[in-house]
Amino acid sequence: MPLDPFFADRLKRQKKYMIAQALDILKQRLGWPWFMRPSEEGAVKTAPPAEKARAHETATRERVVQRPQPSRRRAEHRAIALSWDREEQRKVGTPAPAVHTVEHVVPVAGYPSVRVRVYYPTAEGLPDSAVPACVTFFGGAFRIGGIDFPTTDAASRRRAAEAGVAMIAADYALAPEHKYPTAVVQGHAVLEWVVAHAATLRIDPARIALAGMSAGGNIAAAVALMNRDRRALPVRLQLLEVPVVDLTGRHIDFGASRALGIPSLLMARELASVARTYLPHRRMAREPYASPIRAESLEGMPPAVILTAQYDPLRGDGTAYAAALREAGVEASAVQYLGATHDTVIFTGVLAVARRWHADVVSALRSLHD
C-alpha cells in the first residue's frame, strides 16, 4: 500500500537531512577544510525542530559519550526535541483527558533511582478497588524522550481512561550518560516495586502488563525476560509497538526504507548509531537483555501483542520476535499497519490509521480485565 500522503512532506525533509548528515560525517573523516563543512549553527537554523535535535546529537556524540551528565549541547538537543514534541501534540495529537496522577521515586540498587508517574483511569483520585496496571516505557532511541514529553503523557492519559487500567510510566535514564543495562535494571526494579506496593497503589498484582514503543519496546521485552529469569512475577502481557528487539541489526528490514527512497546505507548508519549510543560495546548487542530475541529460549515469556508499521525498518524485528515467541510456545500476535511509519501513533488527531492503532492498544489493555 502506498505511503499515507500525510507523510510525503515529512519524508522529503527527512531524506534531505539524512543525506546532509552523511556528507558532513564523510567530510570530517576525510579531513576536508573547515570552510567546506556544513555549519552547525546554520544546520540548526534551517532544519526542522526534530532534525535540529539529531544534528546536535550527531555533532557531539564522541564528546558526550564518556560524560556522566549531559553536555550543554546534548541538553539543548533534548530541549529542542521536547519543544518539537509539544508542537506535534498540539497540531496532530488528540487532547488528553484529565486523570488522577501520582509520582514516586523508585530506588534501584547500584543504579540511579527512577521516577515513575501513575495515571489512574479517572480524575476522582485513587480507585475504590484494585485495577489492572501497565508499566510502560517511552521511545526515543534510548537517548531522548521522557514521561514529560507531551505525546507520551497524552498517550498514557488516554490509555488509562479508555482501558480502565493504571498506566505506570517509567522515566528511565537516557544513554549515553547511562548505558545498557541501566534502563533494563531500572525497569525491572519498577516492576518489582509495583508488585510490592500494589495495595497502596490500588493495583491488582495479578493483572500487570509491560509495554513500550521502539526503544521502549526493547526495554519492556528485556524486563519481561529478566523477570522470567529472576522472580517470575505474574506479568500477563507484553504490548510492544514498533519494537527493536535485536541490536545486532540482523532483523532490520531495509525494504521499508528503500520503499521510501532512503538508501540502505544511510538507514544502516542511523540504526547503528542508536546501538552505539546505548551499548558500552557493540559485542553486547548479542546479550539477551540487550536483544531479547537472542535469548537461548523464550519459553515462559508473557503473551505478546506486537504492532508494526509497513514503512518502518523495524517491522522485521517485530515480525521475527512474534515468530520466535510462537516457536517457544508463547501466545503472540503481530499486526502491521499499512501505509504507516514508525511514529504513526502520535498522529491521532489527523490520521485514521493512528486512531485505529490507538484503539487496538486500548483493546489489548482491556484484556487485563478478563
GUDO-632747 format. One line per 5 residues: number of its first residue (from 1); for each residue x, y, z of N, C-alpha, C. Coordinates in steps of 0.02 Angstrom, whole numbers, padded with zeros to 5 digits. Layout:
REM GUDO-632747
NUM) X/Y/Z/X/Y/Z/X/Y/Z | ...
//
This chain:
REM GUDO-632747
1) 00043/-00060/00000/00000/00000/00000/00044/00062/00000 | 00028/00114/-00040/00069/00175/-00041/00072/00208/00028 | 00125/00245/00039/00132/00283/00100/00075/00333/00106 | 00047/00342/00165/-00006/00391/00175/00019/00460/00154 | -00021/00496/00114/00000/00562/00089/00021/00611/00144
6) -00004/00602/00204/00014/00646/00259/00089/00648/00270 | 00123/00591/00256/00194/00586/00272/00239/00610/00215 | 00211/00628/00158/00252/00644/00099/00300/00701/00112 | 00275/00757/00139/00319/00814/00151/00370/00799/00205 | 00350/00763/00256/00397/00743/00309/00452/00699/00281
11) 00435/00656/00235/00484/00612/00205/00537/00652/00167 | 00515/00701/00129/00563/00742/00091/00613/00775/00138 | 00589/00802/00192/00634/00835/00239/00681/00785/00273 | 00655/00726/00289/00696/00675/00321/00752/00652/00275 | 00736/00640/00213/00787/00617/00165/00841/00671/00156
16) 00820/00733/00151/00868/00788/00143/00914/00792/00203 | 00886/00784/00262/00925/00786/00324/00976/00729/00326 | 00954/00667/00311/00997/00609/00317/01055/00613/00268 | 01043/00638/00207/01096/00644/00157/01146/00697/00179 | 01121/00754/00203/01166/00807/00226/01208/00784/00285
21) 01177/00747/00330/01213/00723/00389/01269/00674/00368 | 01253/00629/00321/01303/00581/00299/01361/00615/00264 | 01348/00666/00224/01401/00703/00190/01444/00741/00240 | 01414/00767/00291/01451/00804/00342/01500/00757/00377 | 01476/00698/00395/01519/00649/00428/01577/00628/00383
26) 01561/00617/00318/01612/00598/00270/01666/00652/00265 | 01646/00714/00262/01694/00769/00257/01740/00771/00318 | 01711/00760/00377/01751/00761/00438/01802/00704/00438 | 01781/00646/00416/01826/00588/00416/01881/00596/00364 | 01866/00629/00308/01917/00639/00257/01961/00699/00271
31) 01945/00737/00324/01986/00794/00342/01980/00852/00295 | 01922/00861/00264/01913/00917/00218/01919/00983/00257 | 01937/01036/00223/01945/01101/00257/01882/01122/00294 | 01892/01158/00347/01836/01178/00389/01785/01218/00351 | 01807/01258/00301/01760/01301/00265/01716/01262/00217
36) 01731/01196/00207/01689/01156/00163/01639/01115/00202 | 01642/01120/00268/01596/01081/00310/01533/01121/00324 | 01475/01089/00328/01414/01125/00346/01420/01155/00415 | 01396/01214/00423/01397/01248/00488/01345/01219/00534 | 01366/01201/00596/01317/01176/00645/01264/01229/00659
41) 01287/01291/00663/01239/01345/00677/01189/01351/00620 | 01214/01347/00558/01170/01352/00501/01123/01293/00497 | 01148/01233/00514/01105/01174/00512/01047/01181/00560 | 01061/01208/00618/01009/01215/00668/00957/01267/00646 | 00980/01319/00611/00934/01371/00589/00888/01348/00534
46) 00913/01304/00490/00874/01286/00432/00836/01221/00439 | 00855/01178/00485/00823/01113/00491/00759/01118/00532 | 00710/01075/00519/00651/01071/00561/00671/01051/00632 | 00630/01063/00682/00648/01050/00752/00674/00980/00765 | 00640/00929/00740/00663/00861/00753/00731/00850/00723
51) 00744/00880/00665/00808/00871/00633/00862/00911/00668 | 00845/00968/00697/00892/01006/00738/00919/00962/00794 | 00872/00926/00826/00891/00884/00883/00943/00833/00861 | 00930/00800/00805/00976/00748/00782/01043/00778/00761 | 01041/00838/00731/01103/00870/00711/01147/00885/00771
56) 01116/00911/00825/01153/00924/00887/01185/00859/00912 | 01145/00805/00913/01168/00742/00941/01227/00713/00901 | 01221/00713/00835/01273/00684/00793/01339/00721/00803 | 01335/00788/00806/01395/00828/00812/01432/00818/00877 | 01398/00795/00929/01428/00791/00995/01435/00721/01023
61) 01417/00669/00983/01414/00601/01009/01480/00581/01042 | 01536/00591/01007/01600/00566/01032/01622/00604/01095 | 01605/00668/01099/01625/00706/01158/01582/00690/01219 | 01520/00672/01207/01473/00663/01262/01478/00594/01293 | 01497/00544/01253/01488/00475/01272/01522/00457/01338
66) 01577/00491/01355/01614/00474/01416/01591/00515/01477 | 01545/00560/01468/01524/00604/01523/01465/00576/01561 | 01467/00580/01628/01411/00553/01666/01348/00596/01662 | 01355/00660/01644/01299/00705/01639/01296/00732/01567 | 01236/00752/01544/01232/00777/01476/01271/00841/01466
71) 01303/00846/01408/01339/00908/01391/01287/00963/01379 | 01313/01024/01374/01268/01080/01360/01232/01069/01294 | 01270/01045/01243/01240/01037/01178/01188/00981/01177 | 01202/00927/01213/01153/00873/01215/01091/00895/01253 | 01101/00934/01306/01043/00961/01343/01002/01005/01297
76) 01035/01045/01256/00999/01087/01208/00961/01045/01158 | 00994/00993/01135/00962/00947/01087/00898/00917/01116 | 00901/00896/01179/00842/00866/01210/00788/00919/01222 | 00808/00979/01237/00760/01033/01246/00724/01049/01180 | 00761/01048/01125/00731/01059/01059/00682/01003/01043
81) 00701/00941/01059/00657/00884/01045/00593/00890/01087 | 00599/00912/01149/00540/00921/01191/00494/00975/01162 | 00524/01029/01137/00484/01083/01107/00449/01058/01044 | 00485/01019/01003/00455/00990/00943/00397/00944/00961 | 00407/00903/01012/00355/00856/01033/00293/00893/01057
86) 00304/00947/01093/00248/00987/01117/00207/01015/01058 | 00242/01038/01006/00209/01065/00948/00172/01010/00909 | 00202/00951/00905/00169/00895/00871/00104/00876/00907 | 00107/00873/00972/00046/00856/01010/-00008/00908/00998 | 00011/00971/00995/-00037/01025/00985/-00068/01021/00915
91) -00027/01007/00865/-00050/01009/00796/-00084/00945/00772 | -00056/00888/00791/-00080/00825/00761/-00101/00773/00812 | -00097/00790/00876/-00117/00742/00927/-00189/00751/00948 | -00209/00710/00996/-00277/00714/01024/-00272/00739/01096 | -00312/00789/01115/-00309/00815/01184/-00316/00759/01235
96) -00278/00764/01288/-00278/00712/01339/-00331/00726/01392 | -00366/00675/01416/-00415/00685/01469/-00382/00698/01536 | -00419/00729/01581/-00394/00740/01649/-00402/00675/01688 | -00347/00649/01712/-00348/00590/01755/-00305/00603/01816 | -00317/00564/01869/-00279/00572/01930/-00209/00542/01921
101) -00158/00579/01939/-00089/00554/01935/-00053/00563/02001 | -00008/00518/02014/00037/00525/02072/00107/00506/02048 | 00158/00534/02080/00227/00518/02062/00264/00488/02122 | 00310/00443/02106/00352/00411/02155/00422/00407/02128 | 00470/00396/02172/00539/00384/02153/00557/00314/02177
106) 00577/00271/02131/00592/00202/02147/00668/00194/02153 | 00694/00173/02210/00766/00162/02217/00788/00100/02179 | 00848/00102/02150/00875/00046/02111/00946/00033/02135 | 00957/-00023/02165/01023/-00039/02194/01077/-00037/02140 | 01128/00004/02152/01184/00008/02107/01173/00051/02045
111) 01113/00079/02038/01097/00120/01979/01057/00181/02002 | 01048/00231/01958/01009/00289/01977/00936/00270/01993 | 00907/00305/02041/00836/00295/02055/00796/00316/01994 | 00735/00291/01989/00694/00307/01930/00627/00336/01952 | 00609/00391/01920/00544/00423/01934/00489/00387/01896
116) 00434/00375/01928/00376/00345/01895/00315/00389/01906 | 00271/00389/01857/00208/00426/01862/00152/00376/01850 | 00105/00374/01897/00049/00328/01892/-00012/00367/01868 | -00041/00345/01813/-00102/00376/01785/-00160/00329/01800 | -00208/00354/01839/-00267/00314/01856/-00323/00328/01805
121) -00372/00283/01801/-00423/00288/01749/-00468/00349/01752 | -00477/00378/01811/-00522/00436/01817/-00487/00494/01852 | -00521/00551/01854/-00493/00610/01886/-00511/00614/01960 | -00550/00566/01985/-00576/00570/02054/-00528/00547/02108 | -00467/00528/02090/-00420/00504/02140/-00409/00430/02133
126) -00383/00400/02187/-00369/00328/02185/-00434/00289/02177 | -00432/00235/02140/-00493/00194/02130/-00516/00161/02195 | -00580/00146/02199/-00607/00114/02259/-00580/00043/02267 | -00567/00009/02212/-00541/-00059/02215/-00481/-00064/02167 | -00444/-00118/02175/-00383/-00127/02135/-00399/-00133/02061
131) -00357/-00101/02020/-00366/-00103/01947/-00304/-00135/01916 | -00311/-00161/01855/-00252/-00185/01819/-00203/-00128/01807 | -00141/-00146/01793/-00089/-00096/01782/-00045/-00115/01724 | -00016/-00064/01693/00032/-00074/01639/00093/-00031/01650 | 00151/-00061/01659/00214/-00025/01665/00238/-00011/01594
136) 00248/00053/01578/00261/00072/01509/00326/00111/01502 | 00360/00101/01445/00425/00131/01432/00421/00170/01366 | 00441/00233/01368/00436/00277/01310/00490/00260/01258 | 00479/00285/01197/00528/00277/01143/00572/00338/01136 | 00623/00333/01094/00668/00389/01084/00739/00367/01072
141) 00749/00307/01044/00815/00282/01025/00861/00276/01085 | 00833/00266/01145/00870/00258/01208/00902/00323/01232 | 00900/00376/01191/00940/00435/01206/00900/00500/01211 | 00836/00495/01202/00794/00555/01205/00724/00534/01228 | 00685/00584/01249/00617/00568/01271/00611/00568/01346
146) 00551/00553/01370/00539/00552/01442/00464/00554/01455 | 00445/00542/01517/00374/00539/01533/00342/00608/01532 | 00382/00661/01529/00355/00729/01525/00344/00752/01453 | 00366/00714/01404/00353/00733/01335/00278/00731/01322 | 00250/00784/01293/00177/00789/01286/00143/00731/01251
151) 00173/00705/01197/00141/00649/01162/00141/00586/01206 | 00194/00577/01244/00199/00519/01289/00148/00525/01346 | 00145/00585/01375/00098/00597/01430/00026/00590/01407 | 00011/00618/01348/-00058/00614/01323/-00079/00542/01309 | -00033/00503/01281/-00049/00432/01267/-00064/00394/01332
156) -00024/00406/01383/-00035/00371/01447/-00103/00391/01477 | -00120/00454/01473/-00184/00477/01500/-00243/00445/01462 | -00239/00446/01396/-00294/00419/01356/-00301/00343/01367 | -00246/00309/01370/-00248/00237/01378/-00274/00218/01447 | -00254/00254/01498/-00279/00241/01565/-00355/00250/01568
161) -00379/00306/01540/-00450/00322/01543/-00492/00273/01501 | -00469/00257/01441/-00510/00217/01396/-00506/00142/01410 | -00449/00119/01438/-00441/00048/01452/-00459/00031/01524 | -00465/00081/01567/-00481/00068/01637/-00424/00034/01674 | -00362/00052/01656/-00304/00025/01690/-00261/00082/01716
166) -00218/00066/01764/-00169/00115/01788/-00107/00110/01744 | -00091/00163/01709/-00030/00165/01669/00027/00191/01712 | 00080/00152/01718/00137/00170/01761/00197/00184/01716 | 00211/00248/01705/00262/00269/01658/00329/00276/01694 | 00379/00240/01669/00446/00240/01700/00492/00288/01663
171) 00520/00336/01699/00565/00386/01669/00637/00361/01672 | 00651/00308/01635/00717/00276/01640/00773/00324/01617 | 00834/00310/01639/00891/00352/01624/00912/00344/01551 | 00932/00399/01520/00949/00401/01449/01023/00387/01437 | 01036/00357/01379/01104/00349/01354/01123/00413/01315
176) 01187/00427/01308/01244/00387/01327/01268/00399/01398 | 01236/00445/01436/01258/00456/01504/01250/00393/01546 | 01196/00356/01533/01182/00294/01570/01169/00239/01518 | 01219/00199/01507/01215/00148/01455/01184/00083/01481 | 01171/00039/01434/01148/-00029/01449/01193/-00060/01502
181) 01166/-00095/01552/01096/-00116/01559/01054/-00072/01605 | 01074/-00009/01615/01041/00034/01664/00965/00035/01656 | 00941/00050/01597/00869/00057/01586/00832/-00008/01600 | 00861/-00065/01583/00829/-00130/01594/00826/-00144/01669 | 00880/-00132/01705/00881/-00144/01777/00831/-00097/01811
186) 00828/-00035/01789/00780/00012/01818/00709/-00013/01804 | 00696/-00035/01743/00629/-00059/01726/00608/-00119/01768 | 00655/-00165/01779/00639/-00223/01820/00626/-00203/01893 | 00665/-00153/01917/00654/-00128/01985/00585/-00097/01992 | 00562/-00061/01939/00495/-00031/01941/00442/-00086/01944
191) 00450/-00139/01905/00402/-00194/01906/00399/-00225/01976 | 00455/-00237/02006/00456/-00266/02074/00424/-00218/02124 | 00438/-00154/02116/00410/-00104/02162/00334/-00101/02156 | 00309/-00105/02095/00236/-00103/02084/00203/-00162/02120 | 00231/-00221/02112/00202/-00280/02144/00207/-00274/02220
196) 00264/-00251/02245/00273/-00245/02318/00227/-00193/02349 | 00209/-00141/02311/00168/-00087/02338/00098/-00088/02306 | 00076/-00144/02282/00013/-00149/02247/-00046/-00125/02289 | -00047/-00143/02352/-00104/-00125/02395/-00109/-00049/02402 | -00052/-00017/02414/-00052/00056/02421/-00070/00091/02356
201) -00046/00063/02301/-00059/00093/02236/-00129/00078/02209 | -00166/00033/02243/-00231/00009/02219/-00223/-00027/02152 | -00171/-00068/02148/-00155/-00107/02088/-00168/-00181/02103 | -00195/-00216/02053/-00204/-00288/02059/-00139/-00321/02035 | -00099/-00350/02080/-00034/-00378/02060/-00039/-00439/02014
206) -00098/-00466/02007/-00107/-00524/01962/-00126/-00503/01892 | -00135/-00438/01881/-00155/-00413/01814/-00110/-00355/01794 | -00048/-00373/01777/00002/-00322/01759/00029/-00336/01689 | 00038/-00283/01651/00068/-00288/01584/00131/-00246/01581 | 00173/-00262/01532/00232/-00221/01515/00222/-00196/01444
211) 00236/-00132/01433/00225/-00103/01367/00282/-00056/01350 | 00293/-00046/01285/00344/00001/01263/00342/00012/01189 | 00367/00071/01168/00369/00088/01098/00441/00097/01076 | 00459/00067/01019/00525/00074/00990/00579/00051/01039 | 00623/00096/01061/00673/00078/01111/00639/00055/01175
216) 00582/00087/01191/00544/00066/01250/00518/-00005/01243 | 00504/-00026/01181/00483/-00095/01169/00539/-00143/01183 | 00600/-00123/01167/00659/-00164/01184/00664/-00172/01260 | 00656/-00117/01296/00662/-00119/01368/00606/-00161/01399 | 00545/-00153/01374/00489/-00192/01400/00501/-00267/01390
221) 00523/-00286/01331/00537/-00357/01318/00594/-00383/01360 | 00646/-00341/01370/00703/-00361/01411/00682/-00368/01484 | 00640/-00323/01508/00615/-00329/01577/00574/-00392/01586 | 00533/-00408/01536/00494/-00470/01539/00540/-00531/01543 | 00595/-00529/01505/00643/-00584/01505/00679/-00588/01572
226) 00700/-00530/01598/00734/-00529/01663/00688/-00553/01718 | 00624/-00534/01714/00576/-00556/01764/00568/-00632/01761 | 00564/-00659/01701/00559/-00732/01694/00620/-00767/01725 | 00678/-00738/01713/00740/-00770/01736/00751/-00763/01811 | 00721/-00713/01843/00734/-00700/01913/00676/-00721/01959
231) 00623/-00682/01960/00570/-00695/02009/00506/-00721/01979 | 00498/-00713/01914/00438/-00736/01880/00374/-00708/01912 | 00372/-00642/01920/00311/-00609/01943/00258/-00618/01888 | 00195/-00618/01907/00141/-00634/01859/00126/-00578/01809 | 00167/-00573/01757/00155/-00525/01704/00108/-00557/01653
236) 00052/-00524/01639/00001/-00553/01596/00011/-00538/01521 | 00049/-00486/01505/00052/-00464/01435/00113/-00422/01423 | 00143/-00429/01364/00193/-00381/01340/00164/-00350/01276 | 00155/-00284/01279/00124/-00246/01224/00179/-00203/01193 | 00200/-00222/01133/00259/-00192/01103/00240/-00157/01037
241) 00255/-00092/01034/00240/-00052/00974/00306/-00035/00939 | 00310/-00052/00875/00370/-00043/00833/00434/-00057/00873 | 00439/-00115/00904/00496/-00128/00947/00560/-00145/00908 | 00616/-00128/00937/00681/-00154/00914/00702/-00207/00965 | 00709/-00268/00942/00724/-00323/00988/00789/-00358/00972
246) 00826/-00332/00923/00891/-00361/00905/00938/-00305/00884 | 00983/-00285/00930/01027/-00229/00917/01087/-00249/00874 | 01092/-00312/00854/01143/-00331/00804/01122/-00309/00735 | 01059/-00292/00726/01033/-00270/00661/01014/-00327/00615 | 01015/-00388/00640/01002/-00446/00597/00932/-00445/00566
251) 00883/-00417/00602/00814/-00421/00578/00789/-00356/00548 | 00833/-00307/00539/00812/-00244/00507/00788/-00258/00436 | 00732/-00230/00418/00704/-00240/00351/00715/-00177/00310 | 00769/-00177/00271/00785/-00118/00232/00739/-00108/00172 | 00696/-00157/00158/00647/-00148/00106/00600/-00090/00122
256) 00588/-00079/00187/00545/-00023/00207/00576/00044/00191 | 00641/00052/00206/00674/00115/00192/00685/00125/00117 | 00699/00071/00081/00706/00078/00008/00641/00100/-00025 | 00585/00075/00004/00520/00095/-00023/00507/00170/-00015 | 00542/00200/00033/00536/00272/00045/00588/00311/00006
261) 00632/00276/-00029/00684/00310/-00067/00744/00329/-00025 | 00750/00298/00035/00807/00311/00078/00858/00256/00068 | 00919/00271/00048/00970/00219/00036/00982/00177/00099 | 00991/00113/00089/01001/00067/00145/01062/00087/00186 | 01115/00112/00153/01175/00131/00189/01161/00186/00239
266) 01121/00235/00219/01105/00290/00265/01063/00265/00324 | 01015/00222/00310/00973/00195/00363/01014/00151/00410 | 01059/00111/00382/01101/00068/00423/01145/00109/00470 | 01172/00164/00444/01214/00207/00485/01173/00237/00543 | 01113/00258/00528/01070/00288/00579/01053/00237/00633
271) 01035/00177/00613/01017/00125/00661/01077/00102/00701 | 01136/00099/00669/01197/00080/00705/01215/00131/00758 | 01202/00194/00744/01218/00246/00792/01176/00239/00856 | 01115/00213/00848/01072/00202/00907/01104/00150/00952 | 01124/00093/00923/01155/00040/00963/01221/00064/00993
276) 01259/00103/00955/01323/00128/00979/01314/00175/01038 | 01261/00214/01038/01248/00260/01093/01226/00222/01156 | 01187/00169/01147/01157/00133/01203/01204/00082/01234 | 01243/00048/01194/01284/-00008/01220/01355/00015/01237 | 01383/-00009/01293/01452/00007/01309/01501/-00021/01257
281) 01483/-00078/01227/01524/-00108/01174/01478/-00145/01127 | 01494/-00144/01063/01448/-00174/01014/01438/-00248/01023 | 01487/-00284/01053/01478/-00356/01064/01420/-00370/01112 | 01402/-00320/01152/01347/-00330/01200/01280/-00335/01165 | 01278/-00317/01101/01215/-00324/01063/01192/-00396/01061
286) 01237/-00443/01073/01219/-00515/01071/01188/-00538/01137 | 01192/-00496/01189/01165/-00516/01254/01089/-00514/01254 | 01056/-00562/01285/00982/-00565/01283/00947/-00504/01312 | 00975/-00473/01364/00942/-00415/01392/00951/-00352/01350 | 00998/-00355/01301/01005/-00301/01252/00964/-00316/01190
291) 00962/-00379/01172/00924/-00403/01113/00883/-00463/01134 | 00823/-00452/01160/00783/-00507/01188/00771/-00566/01141 | 00768/-00553/01077/00755/-00608/01030/00813/-00658/01029 | 00871/-00638/01054/00930/-00681/01054/00935/-00723/01117 | 00885/-00722/01159/00885/-00765/01218/00888/-00838/01196
296) 00922/-00880/01236/00929/-00950/01219/00861/-00983/01212 | 00814/-00961/01253/00745/-00985/01248/00698/-00930/01270 | 00641/-00926/01236/00589/-00878/01255/00530/-00913/01289 | 00539/-00975/01305/00487/-01013/01339/00471/-00981/01407 | 00407/-00976/01423/00387/-00948/01486/00379/-00872/01486
301) 00388/-00841/01428/00378/-00769/01423/00303/-00753/01422 | 00283/-00691/01440/00212/-00673/01439/00186/-00671/01367 | 00121/-00682/01358/00091/-00673/01292/00106/-00603/01265 | 00110/-00598/01199/00131/-00534/01169/00082/-00510/01116 | 00073/-00445/01115/00038/-00410/01060/00089/-00361/01031
306) 00103/-00370/00967/00156/-00331/00935/00127/-00292/00876 | 00140/-00227/00874/00114/-00183/00822/00172/-00154/00782 | 00169/-00162/00715/00222/-00136/00673/00193/-00094/00617 | 00236/-00058/00581/00215/-00014/00526/00247/-00036/00461 | 00210/-00029/00406/00234/-00051/00341/00298/-00015/00320
311) 00302/00051/00332/00360/00090/00311/00407/00103/00370 | 00427/00051/00403/00472/00055/00460/00521/-00003/00457 | 00586/00010/00453/00635/-00045/00451/00630/-00092/00511 | 00601/-00069/00566/00595/-00111/00625/00537/-00161/00619 | 00501/-00159/00563/00447/-00207/00555/00474/-00278/00556
316) 00536/-00287/00533/00566/-00354/00534/00578/-00379/00604 | 00598/-00334/00649/00608/-00353/00719/00543/-00378/00750 | 00489/-00341/00740/00425/-00360/00770/00400/-00426/00744 | 00406/-00436/00678/00383/-00499/00648/00425/-00558/00673 | 00491/-00549/00674/00535/-00603/00696/00524/-00620/00769
321) 00512/-00570/00811/00501/-00582/00882/00436/-00621/00893 | 00384/-00602/00858/00321/-00639/00864/00331/-00712/00844 | 00368/-00723/00789/00380/-00792/00767/00421/-00831/00818 | 00471/-00799/00847/00513/-00832/00897/00473/-00850/00960 | 00429/-00806/00980/00387/-00820/01038/00341/-00880/01023
326) 00311/-00879/00965/00266/-00935/00947/00304/-01001/00945 | 00366/-00999/00919/00407/-01059/00915/00421/-01086/00985 | 00424/-01040/01034/00437/-01060/01103/00373/-01079/01140 | 00317/-01079/01105/00254/-01097/01137/00219/-01040/01172 | 00239/-00978/01157/00209/-00919/01188/00157/-00891/01141
331) 00098/-00873/01168/00046/-00843/01127/00068/-00773/01105 | 00068/-00761/01040/00091/-00696/01015/00054/-00679/00950 | 00036/-00616/00944/00005/-00591/00882/00045/-00532/00858 | 00048/-00524/00792/00084/-00467/00762/00039/-00436/00708 | 00030/-00371/00712/-00011/-00334/00665/00031/-00280/00632
336) 00026/-00274/00566/00062/-00222/00529/00012/-00173/00499 | 00023/-00108/00512/-00022/-00056/00487/00004/-00030/00419 | -00037/-00038/00367/-00017/-00020/00300/-00017/00055/00290 | 00032/00078/00252/00037/00150/00238/00065/00190/00296 | 00084/00156/00350/00105/00189/00411/00181/00190/00419
341) 00205/00236/00461/00276/00242/00476/00288/00230/00551 | 00351/00235/00569/00372/00217/00637/00335/00255/00692 | 00322/00319/00682/00292/00360/00734/00218/00376/00722 | 00185/00335/00683/00115/00348/00663/00069/00360/00722 | 00079/00324/00776/00030/00325/00830/00020/00394/00862
346) 00069/00439/00855/00061/00505/00887/00014/00550/00848 | -00005/00531/00786/-00045/00575/00743/-00120/00560/00747 | -00144/00545/00806/-00215/00525/00813/-00263/00582/00796 | -00239/00643/00797/-00283/00700/00781/-00295/00709/00707 | -00254/00676/00664/-00260/00689/00592/-00261/00625/00550
351) -00245/00567/00578/-00240/00506/00538/-00285/00451/00564 | -00325/00423/00519/-00369/00368/00538/-00329/00307/00560 | -00272/00294/00527/-00232/00235/00546/-00204/00243/00616 | -00188/00304/00636/-00163/00316/00704/-00218/00303/00755 | -00279/00323/00739/-00336/00311/00784/-00351/00237/00790
356) -00345/00201/00734/-00355/00129/00735/-00301/00095/00779 | -00239/00119/00772/-00183/00094/00812/-00198/00104/00886 | -00218/00165/00904/-00233/00180/00974/-00290/00135/00999 | -00342/00125/00960/-00398/00083/00980/-00376/00011/00992 | -00329/-00013/00951/-00305/-00081/00960/-00263/-00088/01023
361) -00224/-00036/01039/-00186/-00036/01102/-00234/-00038/01162 | -00286/00003/01159/-00335/00004/01213/-00369/-00064/01220 | -00386/-00094/01164/-00417/-00161/01166/-00371/-00212/01199 | -00306/-00210/01183/-00259/-00256/01214/-00255/-00244/01288 | -00255/-00182/01309/-00251/-00167/01381/-00314/-00188/01417
366) -00370/-00182/01385/-00433/-00203/01416/-00435/-00278/01430 | -00394/-00316/01393/-00392/-00389/01406/-00367/-00405/01476 | -00334/-00357/01508/-00311/-00367/01577/-00369/-00374/01625 | -00428/-00352/01605/-00487/-00359/01648/-00517/-00429/01645 | -00498/-00468/01595/-00527/-00535/01587/-00506/-00582/01644
//
